[in-house]
Amino acid sequence: MGSADIKTVAVACLSALMAWIATATSPVRSFEYFLSDVRTSAHNDAALLSEDIVILALDDQALEDFPYTSPINRNFLAEVVAKLDKSGASVIGLDFVLDRATEPAADAALETTIAGAQAGIVLVSDPGSDMRDQLCQARPTAAPRGPVSTTILDAYADTAVLGHGVICIDRLDEVHRQTAGPNPDVPSFAEALWQATVQGAADAAAPQASWPVPFALTETGKWPFPTYSAALLDQLPEDWLGGKTVLVGAIAPYSGDWEKTPLRFADVRHTIAPTDLMPEGQLPGVVIHAYALQAMLDRAAGDDGPAWLPLLLIALGVLVGMGLGLSRLSLWRVTAALAGAVVAYWLVVFLGHRVTGLMAPFTGFSAGLLIAAGACFALLERSERAQRRLIHSSFAHFLAPQVVDLLARSPERLTLETEDSEVTALFTDLAGFTHFVDTTPPADVAGVLNGYLDVIVEAVVDHGGVVDKIVGDAVHALFSAPLKDPHHRENAIRCALDIETRTEAYRAVCKARGISLGETRIGVNSGRALVGNFGSSKRFDYTAHGSTINIAARLEAANKTFGTRICVSAHSKVPLDDVVYREIGNIEVRGVGEPLRVYEARSPNTLPAASVEAYTAAMAQAETDPEAALAQFQALAADAPDDGLLAHQIRKLQPE
């Protein structure tokens, strides 16, 4: 596995860990709760209607004839229990804490009625604040151990099943979502109702931990339990109550027994009047207990899905985020893609809940997606910054500044891998360099040589070339690499002439200081070459290899033989208004099968036009009449005794 693969795996693992940690933080949990509650509040389903649980509400209508509502009149409760028992209710749950005595006769009537009822009677108890905290903090792990204070009159404790009425509220947003943890001494009110309902069925097992309560509304926006006012109990048909589990509790605007649930954003259409005074976004405690009981009867432990689902969704988000982060798309495109992925996922989760009931989390996938995308984008950006620094360090001194900036901004334009490319190579050499070093004071050698090389490098950069390398006094330059240049031949030829002009001026400056520099010889050739990074893994060396490069080097060396300064191959020769060419002839180049025609390139102001025409005519005549051509070359040399190329042609034609 390469270092890049190891980094990718490390980023994936770290992103998943960070996403998992993020989903456990309070802000993200609050946001997850918010989204989940919106989803729950929007889910109405006609199939949710339950026929096994009935709620009998002690509402304003039922209590309007009583001078006080707390504690509930015991005679009235006795009448309600008696009527429900007579109607054949199988279980009656009273959601009132009978923790203090009232009128003796009324208390006795309720005690007698409960003791003589055929239905199972379940009473709610208050376990006390200490145990309440333990029960709520214990979810979803092991239950707290120890005695539970029932705070209920002994007379009722002896004749009914007790269940604590704790409704746990999440501290983040004060919303009830999960049941209290189980307790071996006193079950919850819903668990006691469930035990009385199943009556010890063989497949019945008490819950081992707390679990989320799956809240939902019917298609008409009501809770799924038939709910009637206790004031209408005498008018209810017996088959509406017979065999049912009936929960009796207060559903009144000012009862104080209301809590927020995941249905807090729903428009709950209460079946009990006055609906306009009921607290918005809250459900009465007796209804919350009914939901918990229904979940137990359905063997439901909430609809959050399997325990591994959040981790799977985090992993999926990390994979998608890494794909986008490493895609090399622009920042705004990545941002748009991330936003689209989050929205699409949320829609799938939202709509999937309506279809399957699965409460898949929103934030795990989203956190994994965003964290992984950000980490990969940062990793890629770091790599590209390093690449841009590499480009600057490698090319800043050898390329035109605008070209370096372009490469740094768009490194994809630079192919660092080896490629077969059409280029022009230019080689320079300083005649008599060894003699210069041996005869010049050491203090002057470096300064003079650096100044000389600066002149050549500046000329190369000015004409769009790149300095491949500098070896001693020699400069190797490339044109059309690393950026493609359709005019690389023209630019290289003009660069060669410019180098000649600039180095001659520099020679004059050195001569005035008493330092003698030789002339600069230049070879130019064009063709295919392998271009790319031929350095090691720790050293960047952008260069070119191939016969094209070798020929340019040999043409530079051939100048000494030809008596020229700029030797250009036929592959590089292009007609230019500011350049004149004189043919040198065909030469044999080692490694090249066919003879190569080469030319001398000169500036027009260094040769009279008539002289160029006469030279061209003599070259043409040399193949058919060497003696006549020799005479013409000798005549031209008489007017230009320092013309090295004329001397070369004369030597070639003179008899041995």
Secondary structure, DSSP 8 states (H G I E B T S, - for coil): --HHHHHHHHHHHHHHHHHHHHHHSHHHHHHHHHHHHHHHHT-B-GGG--SSEEEEEE-HHHHTTSS--SS--HHHHHHHHHHHHHTT-SEEEEEEE--S---HHHHHHHHHHHHH-SSEEEEEE---HHHHHHHHHTTTS----S-----S-HHHHTTSEEEE------TTT-B--B-----SSS-BHHHHHHHHHHTS-TT----SS--B----B-TTSS-SS-EEEGGGGGGS-GGGTTT-EEEEEE--TTSS-EEE-TTTTS----SSS-GGGS-TTEEEHHHHHHHHHHHHHTT---SS--TTHHHHHHHHHHHHHHHHHTS---HHHHHHHHHHHHHHHHHHHHHHHHHH-----SHHHHHHHHHHHHHHHHHHHHHHHHHHHHHHHHHTTTS-HHHHHHHHH-GGGS--S-EEEEEEEEEEEETTHHHHHHHS-HHHHHHHHHHHHHHHHHHHHHTT-EEEEEETTEEEEEES-SS--TTHHHHHHHHHHHHHHHHHHHHHHHHHTT-----EEEEEEEEEEEEEE-S-TTS--EEEESHHHHHHHHHHHHHHHHT-SEEEETTT----TT-EEEEEEEE--TT-SS-EEEEEEE-GGGS-HHHHHHHHHHHHHHTT-HHHHHHHHHHHHHH-TT-HHHHHHHHHHS--
